[in-house]
């Protein structure tokens, strides 16, 4: 696991973190981890796969449509690029 050092944290912020940690019954370090995790792994974040699935459902696409697109796709190998 990675270690992060935070420099120049104002005293009032550190005090507020200690109070918040005590209210949640955990250490200050555990509280900071919980805050960071909740922030970067927010349930509102865009998940690309879910967004694409929702979009295709809204457009009325089915598995048969996907199969048709796959079958129509040119599957021949790409020609290498020349640099002459």
C-alpha positions in Angstrom: 0.0 0.0 0.0 1.1 3.5 -0.7 2.0 6.1 2.0 1.0 9.7 1.7 2.5 12.6 3.7 0.5 15.8 4.0 2.7 18.8 4.8 1.5 22.2 6.1 -1.9 21.0 7.3 -3.4 23.8 9.3 -3.9 23.1 13.0 -7.6 23.8 12.8 -8.0 21.2 10.0 -6.1 18.6 12.0 -8.2 19.4 15.1 -11.4 19.0 13.0 -10.2 15.7 11.6 -9.4 14.4 15.2 -12.9 15.4 16.3 -14.5 13.9 13.3 -12.5 10.6 13.8 -13.6 10.5 17.5 -17.2 10.9 16.5 -16.9 7.9 14.1 -14.9 5.9 16.7 -11.7 5.6 14.6 -8.2 7.0 14.5 -7.4 10.2 12.7 -5.5 8.2 10.1 -8.5 5.9 9.5 -10.8 8.9 9.2 -8.6 10.5 6.6 -8.5 7.2 4.6 -12.3 7.0 4.8 -12.7 10.6 3.6 -10.3 10.0 0.7 -11.9 6.7 -0.3 -15.5 8.2 -0.2 -14.3 11.1 -2.3 -12.5 9.3 -5.1 -14.8 6.2 -5.2 -18.0 8.3 -5.1 -21.1 6.4 -6.2 -22.0 9.3 -8.5 -18.8 8.9 -10.5 -19.3 8.0 -14.2 -18.6 4.3 -14.9 -18.0 4.0 -18.6 -19.4 0.5 -19.1 -22.6 1.2 -17.2 -23.0 4.5 -19.2 -22.6 2.7 -22.5 -24.9 -0.1 -21.5 -27.6 2.4 -20.4 -27.2 4.4 -23.6 -27.6 1.3 -25.8 -30.6 0.2 -23.9 -32.2 3.7 -24.3 -31.5 3.5 -28.0 -33.2 0.1 -28.2 -30.2 -1.9 -29.3 -30.2 -5.6 -28.7 -27.6 -8.4 -28.8 -28.7 -9.1 -32.4 -27.8 -5.6 -33.4 -24.4 -6.0 -31.8 -23.9 -9.3 -33.7 -24.9 -7.7 -37.0 -22.4 -4.9 -36.4 -19.7 -7.4 -35.6 -20.4 -9.5 -38.7 -20.4 -6.4 -41.0 -17.0 -5.2 -39.6 -14.0 -5.6 -41.9 -11.9 -8.2 -40.1 -9.0 -8.3 -42.5 -5.6 -7.4 -40.9 -4.5 -3.8 -41.1 -1.8 -2.9 -43.7 1.4 -1.8 -42.1 2.2 1.9 -42.5 5.0 2.8 -44.9 7.5 5.6 -44.0 9.0 6.2 -47.4 
